[in-house]
């Protein structure tokens, strides 16, 4: 037998829960404020017990690290963000589902941290959605691991003069690695999420594909997922629109049916990434803004504040529209030029081709249009020769390669040339 404990605080109040476990069975508990006594329950049953919010928080903190359940081929683990999409995914998963939410690190000085998909408020919304449906819910505290795996590399990449995409890194490795590991110890056969994407059979294997709703498609953000994991993943919303999802939530009278969208780059909590970077160690040192000839045309307060293709905030006058073209971290210099100087026809990426391809449609930023390209496999990824020039290509961003609607390759951009 082992003893575990969890506590929680909010607004000056504090609660603590103590459990004595024999395997996955609770044999004794100190947990005042819950609707059901815990002694005699399994961890799976305890995860569905409602009660006073702070006490349930403490219970979640106690059972999260030790949670396990016997395998059930009908059980589906559902990643719960606290929003409407994951709530409808939970509805689709049926009565044997179990909800799971990752609590991730958020900038404590963010202006709208409560809207982040991993905030304490989102965790509560996710858990209460599960409990209202009679479904167990588990919270996994991954804050420090997330900070080390996602947040610190984000800062480091900007320090190197790159423009990273933390969301593709998180979804492609960190988030799903934690969720799939939880699904295994929860005895779940599959993991479902509320992402708008599809999984299809293509060239003899399961691959990620665009969602039916082009306005909500998240295949780009998920593109770095290892296809070997896709047989255990289900995207139940991939064939419908956001409007249909909200309508389904309203019919089910879910409290989150009208909840606002969560923020991208969730740890920023709606804040400006430049302010975040400065608070996290990147110096606001004065430097030169130069043209292609090396002539000084202005000054700035940190090369990392600028990304290729940026126009706003340059503070220079060159007689024609000027864009950030690149930067030199060693000299704290930003290079600007006309839009034509941003044109790139060849892009290299470190990553993987999931099938053998020589042609495809490349997407080089989340909001950029696709560009047809010749594809060449390299030792650590692939090289793209674009049919048309792309503008604003940035090292550190994610290059995603499509064959029709199917993701056939992905990697982070390491370089580009005209």
C-alpha positions in Angstrom: 0.0 0.0 0.0 1.1 3.6 -0.6 -0.1 7.0 0.6 -0.5 9.9 -1.7 -1.7 13.5 -1.1 -2.7 16.5 -3.1 -3.5 20.1 -2.3 -4.9 23.1 -4.0 -5.2 26.8 -3.3 -7.3 29.6 -4.7 -8.0 33.1 -3.4 -6.4 32.4 0.0 -8.3 29.2 0.5 -6.6 25.8 0.8 -7.7 22.2 0.6 -5.8 18.9 1.0 -6.7 15.3 0.1 -4.9 12.2 1.5 -5.4 8.8 0.0 -4.2 5.3 1.0 -4.0 3.0 -2.1 -3.8 -0.7 -2.5 -3.1 -1.0 -6.2 -5.7 1.1 -8.0 -8.1 0.8 -5.0 -8.6 3.5 -2.4 -8.7 1.9 1.1 -8.7 5.0 3.2 -9.1 8.7 2.5 -9.2 12.1 4.1 -11.2 14.2 1.7 -13.9 16.4 3.2 -16.1 18.3 0.7 -16.7 15.6 -1.9 -20.2 14.3 -2.8 -19.2 10.6 -2.4 -16.9 8.9 0.1 -13.7 7.7 -1.6 -12.9 4.6 0.5 -13.5 1.5 -1.5 -13.5 3.3 -4.9 -11.0 2.6 -7.7 -9.0 5.5 -9.0 -11.2 5.4 -12.1 -14.3 5.8 -10.0 -12.8 8.5 -7.8 -11.9 10.6 -10.9 -15.6 11.0 -11.6 -16.5 12.2 -8.1 -17.7 15.8 -7.9 -17.7 18.1 -4.9 -16.4 21.5 -3.7 -14.3 22.8 -6.5 -11.1 23.3 -4.4 -11.3 19.9 -2.9 -11.8 18.3 -6.3 -8.7 20.2 -7.4 -6.8 18.7 -4.5 -8.1 15.2 -5.4 -7.1 15.6 -9.0 -3.6 16.6 -7.9 -3.4 13.5 -5.7 -4.5 11.0 -8.2 -2.9 12.4 -11.4 0.6 11.1 -10.9 -0.5 7.6 -9.8 -3.6 7.1 -11.9 -4.1 3.8 -13.7 -7.0 1.5 -14.7 -7.5 -1.9 -16.2 -7.6 -2.1 -19.9 -11.0 -1.8 -21.6 -11.3 -2.1 -25.4 -14.3 0.2 -25.4 -12.6 3.0 -23.4 -11.5 6.1 -25.2 -9.3 8.7 -23.5 -10.4 12.2 -24.6 -8.0 15.2 -24.4 -10.0 17.9 -22.8 -9.1 21.6 -23.3 -12.0 23.1 -21.5 -13.5 24.3 -24.8 -16.4 23.3 -27.0 -14.4 21.2 -29.5 -13.1 18.7 -26.9 -16.5 18.6 -25.1 -18.1 17.4 -28.3 -15.3 14.9 -28.9 -16.2 13.6 -25.4 -19.8 13.3 -26.4 -18.8 11.2 -29.4 -16.5 9.0 -27.3 -19.4 7.4 -25.4 -20.1 6.4 -21.8 -16.8 4.5 -21.3 -14.7 7.6 -22.0 -12.2 9.2 -19.6 -11.2 12.9 -19.9 -7.7 14.0 -19.5 -6.3 17.6 -19.3 -2.6 18.6 -19.4 -1.9 21.5 -17.1 0.9 23.4 -18.9 3.1 26.3 -17.9 1.6 29.8 -18.7 3.4 33.1 -18.4 2.2 34.5 -15.0 2.2 38.0 -16.4 0.1 37.2 -19.4 -2.9 39.5 -19.9 -5.5 36.8 -20.7 -4.1 33.6 -19.3 -7.6 32.4 -18.3 -8.3 31.9 -22.1 -5.3 29.6 -22.6 -6.2 26.0 -23.3 -4.1 24.8 -20.3 -5.0 27.5 -17.7 -6.5 26.6 -14.3 -9.8 27.9 -15.5 -9.7 25.7 -18.6 -8.8 22.7 -16.4 -11.9 23.3 -14.2 -14.2 23.7 -17.3 -12.9 20.5 -18.7 -13.4 18.6 -15.5 -16.8 19.9 -14.9 -17.9 19.0 -18.4 -16.8 15.5 -17.7 -18.4 15.3 -14.3 -21.7 16.6 -15.7 -21.7 13.7 -18.1 -20.7 11.2 -15.5 -17.3 10.7 -17.0 -14.1 10.5 -15.0 -11.5 13.2 -15.5 -7.8 13.3 -14.7 -5.4 16.3 -14.6 -1.8 15.8 -15.4 0.6 18.4 -14.2 3.1 18.8 -17.0 4.1 22.4 -16.3 7.8 22.0 -15.7 8.2 19.4 -18.5 6.4 21.8 -20.9 8.5 24.7 -19.9 11.7 22.7 -20.6 10.5 21.1 -23.8 8.6 24.0 -25.4 9.0 27.3 -23.7 12.8 27.4 -23.3 13.5 26.2 -26.8 11.1 28.9 -28.0 13.2 31.6 -26.3 16.5 30.0 -27.4 15.3 29.9 -31.1 14.6 33.6 -31.1 18.0 34.2 -29.5 19.5 32.4 -32.6 17.6 34.7 -34.9 14.9 32.1 -35.8 11.1 32.4 -35.8 9.9 29.2 -34.1 6.4 27.8 -34.1 5.9 26.3 -30.6 2.5 24.9 -31.5 3.7 22.5 -34.2 6.5 21.4 -31.8 4.1 20.9 -28.9 1.4 19.0 -30.9 4.0 17.1 -33.0 5.8 15.7 -30.0 5.2 16.9 -26.4 1.4 17.0 -26.1 0.6 13.7 -27.9 3.4 11.9 -26.2 2.0 12.7 -22.8 -1.6 12.0 -23.8 -0.8 8.7 -25.5 1.2 7.6 -22.4 -1.7 8.5 -20.2 -4.1 6.5 -22.5 -2.0 3.4 -22.0 -2.0 3.6 -18.2 -5.7 4.5 -18.2 -6.5 1.2 -20.1 -7.9 3.1 -23.1 -7.7 1.7 -26.6 -7.7 5.1 -28.3 -7.1 8.8 -27.8 -9.6 11.3 -29.1 -9.0 15.1 -29.4 -11.1 18.0 -30.6 -8.7 18.9 -33.4 -10.1 19.6 -36.9 -8.1 17.0 -38.9 -8.6 13.6 -40.5 -6.7 10.4 -40.6 -6.8 8.5 -43.9 -5.2 5.6 -45.6 -2.8 6.8 -48.2 -0.2 4.8 -50.1 -0.6 1.9 -47.7 -0.3 3.6 -44.4 -2.3 5.9 -42.1 -1.5 9.6 -42.6 -2.8 12.9 -41.4 -5.1 14.8 -43.8 -6.8 18.2 -43.9 -10.2 18.6 -42.2 -13.4 19.0 -44.2 -13.8 22.6 -42.9 -10.9 24.6 -44.5 -11.5 27.5 -42.1 -10.8 25.3 -39.1 -8.3 22.8 -40.5 -5.5 22.1 -38.1 -3.5 19.6 -40.1 -0.6 22.1 -40.3 -0.3 22.3 -36.5 -0.5 18.5 -36.2 1.8 17.8 -39.2 4.8 16.7 -37.1 2.9 13.9 -35.5 4.6 10.5 -36.1 2.3 8.6 -38.4 3.0 5.4 -36.4 0.9 6.9 -33.6 -2.1 7.6 -35.8 -3.7 4.2 -35.4 -4.3 5.0 -31.7 -5.7 8.5 -32.4 -9.2 9.6 -33.4 -10.3 13.1 -34.6 -14.1 12.9 -34.4 -14.6 16.5 -35.6 -12.6 16.2 -38.8 -15.6 15.8 -41.1 -17.7 18.7 -39.7 -17.7 22.5 -39.4 -17.2 24.6 -36.2 -20.8 25.7 -36.5 -22.0 22.1 -36.5 -19.8 21.5 -33.4 -21.3 24.4 -31.5 -24.8 23.3 -32.5 -24.2 19.8 -31.2 -22.9 21.3 -27.9 -26.0 23.5 -27.6 -28.3 20.5 -28.2 -26.5 18.7 -25.4 -26.8 21.8 -23.2 -23.0 21.8 -22.5 -21.9 24.8 -20.4 -18.9 25.3 -22.7 -21.0 25.6 -25.9 -20.3 29.3 -26.2 -16.9 29.4 -24.6 -14.4 31.6 -26.5 -11.6 30.1 -28.6 -8.4 29.3 -26.7 -5.3 31.3 -27.6 -2.6 30.2 -30.0 0.8 29.8 -28.4 -1.1 29.1 -25.2 1.7 29.9 -22.8 1.7 33.5 -24.0 -1.8 33.9 -22.7 -2.7 36.5 -25.3 0.4 38.6 -24.6 2.9 40.0 -27.1 5.7 37.5 -27.7 8.2 40.3 -27.7 7.3 41.4 -24.2 7.5 37.7 -23.1 10.9 37.3 -24.7 12.3 40.3 -22.9 10.9 39.1 -19.6 12.6 35.8 -20.2 16.1 36.9 -20.8 16.5 38.4 -24.3 18.1 41.8 -23.9 16.5 44.9 -25.4 19.9 46.3 -26.7 20.0 49.0 -29.2 21.3 47.9 -32.6 21.5 49.0 -36.3 18.9 48.5 -39.0 20.8 48.3 -42.3 20.0 48.0 -46.0 21.4 45.3 -48.4 24.5 47.4 -48.8 25.2 47.6 -45.1 24.2 51.2 -44.8 22.6 52.2 -41.5 19.0 53.3 -42.1 17.7 53.1 -38.5 18.0 51.6 -35.1 16.1 49.0 -33.1 16.0 47.5 -29.5 16.7 43.9 -30.2 17.1 41.9 -33.4 14.8 39.2 -32.1 11.8 41.6 -32.3 11.8 41.1 -36.1 10.9 38.3 -38.4 11.3 38.0 -42.2 8.5 39.7 -44.0 7.7 42.1 -41.1 6.8 45.7 -42.0 5.4 47.2 -38.9 7.7 48.6 -36.2 10.8 48.9 -38.4 10.9 52.7 -37.9 12.9 53.3 -41.1 12.3 55.4 -44.2 14.0 54.2 -47.3 11.9 55.8 -50.0 9.9 52.6 -50.7 8.1 50.0 -48.5 10.7 48.2 -46.4 10.5 44.7 -44.9 12.6 42.9 -42.4 14.7 40.5 -44.5 16.9 38.9 -41.9 19.0 39.5 -38.8 22.5 38.9 -37.4 22.4 37.9 -33.7 26.2 38.2 -33.4 26.1 41.9 -34.2 22.5 42.6 -33.2 21.8 43.9 -36.7 18.5 43.8 -38.7 18.6 43.8 -42.5 15.7 45.4 -44.4 14.9 45.7 -48.1 12.1 45.8 -50.6 9.6 43.0 -50.9 11.4 41.5 -53.8 14.4 40.8 -51.6 12.2 38.4 -49.6 11.6 36.1 -52.5 12.7 32.5 -51.9 12.6 29.6 -54.4 14.5 26.9 -52.5 13.8 25.9 -48.9 15.5 23.2 -46.7 13.9 21.6 -43.8 15.0 19.2 -41.1 12.3 16.6 -40.5 10.7 13.6 -42.4 9.0 12.6 -45.5 6.3 10.1 -44.6 6.2 8.6 -48.1 8.4 8.9 -51.1 7.5 12.0 -53.1 9.1 14.1 -55.8 6.3 16.7 -56.0 3.9 18.3 -53.5 2.3 21.4 -52.2 4.3 23.2 -49.5 2.9 25.3 -46.7 5.7 27.3 -45.1 3.7 29.2 -42.4 0.4 28.6 -40.7 -1.4 31.4 -42.6 0.6 31.2 -45.9 -0.9 29.8 -49.1 0.5 26.5 -50.4 3.1 26.6 -53.2 3.7 23.7 -55.6 7.3 22.3 -55.3 9.7 19.7 -56.4 10.8 17.6 -53.5 14.2 16.1 -52.8 14.9 13.9 -49.8 18.0 14.8 -47.8 19.9 13.1 -45.0 18.0 15.0 -42.3 14.8 16.0 -44.0 14.0 17.4 -47.5 14.6 20.2 -49.9 11.9 22.1 -51.8 12.3 23.9 -55.1 9.2 26.1 -55.3 7.4 26.7 -58.6 6.7 30.2 -57.5 8.7 32.4 -55.1 7.5 32.5 -51.5 7.9 35.6 -49.4 8.7 35.8 -45.7 10.2 32.3 -45.4 11.7 32.1 -41.9 14.1 29.6 -40.3 12.4 27.9 -37.4 9.0 27.9 -39.0 7.4 24.6 -40.0 7.3 23.4 -43.6 4.4 21.0 -44.3 4.2 19.0 -47.5 0.8 17.9 -48.8 -0.1 15.5 -51.6 -3.7 16.5 -52.2 -5.2 16.8 -48.7 -2.7 14.4 -47.2 0.3 15.4 -45.1 3.3 13.5 -46.6 6.1 15.4 -44.9 7.0 17.9 -42.2 10.0 19.6 -40.7 11.3 22.9 -39.4 12.9 25.2 -41.9 16.6 25.5 -41.6 17.4 27.7 -44.6 16.2 29.3 -47.8 17.7 30.9 -50.9 16.4 33.0 -53.8 
